[in-house]
Amino acid sequence: MVGHNLADKKIHWINGKTLCKRKDEGGLNFREMEAFNTALLAKQLWRLAKDDSSLVARLLKARYYPRCNILEASLGKSPSYTWLSITSVAPLVRRGSYWLVGNGKTLSIWESQWVPGPWTFRPITPKPNNLNVSFVHELIDNDRGYWKEGLVKEIFLLCDAETILSILLCKSWPDDKLIWHYNSNGKFLVKSAYHLGIQYSTLMNGGPSKADPKWCKKVWSLNIPPKIRIFAWRLSYGAISTKENLTKWISSFNTGYAICSHYLESKVHKFVAMSPCASGLGRIGAEVMWTTITGPRTSPR
């Protein structure tokens, strides 16, 4: 944390990325502002993809993607700042959305995202050679209103075939519809887009947190005042102003513990090993620490 103004800076005990982790991963569940802004911008892209009748959508479509949908559009030549910003969040929207099959006439079997399943939403089956089937509607028997089961099983691997045959079809044959995978009603949610972006960033930058989930869950589930839970969390990271920690920022600093003349004032000695110290000193130290954390005790009436 920093001070109240630029001239009064405090020590950064814990970095921002740790604070932005979820509580079960060892953080405090703060919002990561860059990822949150990306999710908000993704909502604007989603609105353009869902409704291309607005003036802005028609202008962008005429300029940048006249022959495809906005999720398949390229950056183009001399793009505006608006278009640069919109295309920068297209990967996030693609990772969280897929096309709900209606009549299947606009969906490419191998290029479009139409197979339910996270991350790719495409068949994992390699494209066969000399295949004359290119669009999803060619896999549908319009007269009967069902998938062409024999053709689907012939083209796709078993896992893909079972997933495709499980997709329900509407016999009124509406247009194909873009839906958000991480919401039961298919509508875009900034919250789910934010967590999807964080999840993908964590996956690409070194995997999940190494914090012990059992310990984290136990700390935050304790029936104690929140300030003590926060203190226990800080203690686990060593984010306490002990003399041992202060030597990282202040050179030639006396690290001795003033109460018991221990050679090093560490978090273990200050908060765990104080009880064996000379009789009354341990109780005095514990009482001082308790008063500092919870405030002065009041005598019962």
C-alpha positions, 0 to 999 in steps of 0.5 A, a space after each residue: 500500500 502507498 501513503 496518502 500522497 506522492 510525497 508520503 509513501 509507505 512500504 509495499 509489504 505485498 505486491 499488487 498481483 498477490 492482493 488481486 488473487 482470490 482468497 482461496 488462492 492466498 489473496 484478498 480478492 481485489 479487482 485487477 483494474 486492467 483485467 476489469 477494464 478489458 471485461 468492460 470493453 469486451 461488453 461493448 464488442 459483445 453489443 456490436 456482435 449481437 446488434 449490427 443495426 446501430 449506427 456505430 456497428 454499421 460504420 465499423 462493418 462497412 469500414 473493417 469487416 463488410 464480408 464477415 462478422 466482427 469476431 472474425 474481423 482483422 485489424 485492417 489498414 490504418 485502423 482507428 483507436 476505437 477499432 484497435 481497442 475493440 479488436 484487442 478484446 476479441 480473443 477474450 470474447 471468442 474464448 467465452 462464446 460460441 454459436 447456438 445452431 439454428 439453421 446452420 447456414 452461416 456456420 463453417 464446420 471447421 472454422 466457426 465456434 459451434 461445438 459446446 465446450 470451453 476454450 475452443 468450441 470447435 471440433 477436435 477431429 482433424 479435417 478429412 481430405 476430399 470432404 465435400 461438406 463445409 457448413 453445419 446445415 449440411 449435417 442437418 436433415 431439414 425434413 426430419 428436423 434431426 442431425 444426419 447421424 450416419 454422416 456425423 459419425 462418419 466424419 467426426 471422432 466419437 467424442 465430437 459426434 456425441 457432443 454434436 448429436 446432443 445439440 438440440 435443433 429448432 424445427 422453425 430453423 431460426 438464424 444462428 445465435 451467438 451466446 455466452 458460455 459462462 452464463 446459463 441464459 447465454 447473456 454476456 456478463 462482465 463478472 464472468 468475462 473478468 474471471 475468464 480473463 484472470 484465469 487465462 492470464 494465470 494459465 499463461 503466466 505460470 499456472 495457479 497459485 501455490 498457496 495452500 487452499 486448506 489453510 486459506 479456507 480455514 483462515 477466512 472461515 474463522 469466527 473471529 473479527 475481520 481485522 484478526 483474519 487480515 492480521 493472520 493473512 499478513 503474518 503468513 506472508 511476513 507482511 509485518 513491521 518486524 525489525 527483521 523485515 525493516 532491514 530489507 529497506 533500512 541498512 544498519 538497523 538494530 534487529 534486536 528485540 527490545 523486550 527480551 534482548 533476543 538477537 533478532 526480532 522476527 515474526 516467529 519470535 515476536 508472535 509465537 515465541 514470546 510466551 516462553 520469555 521471562 515470565 511476565 514479559 510474555 504475558 505483557 507482550 501478548 496483552 500489548 499485541 491483543 490491545 493493538 489489534 482489537 483495541 482496549 478491553 472494556 470491563 464487564 458491567 
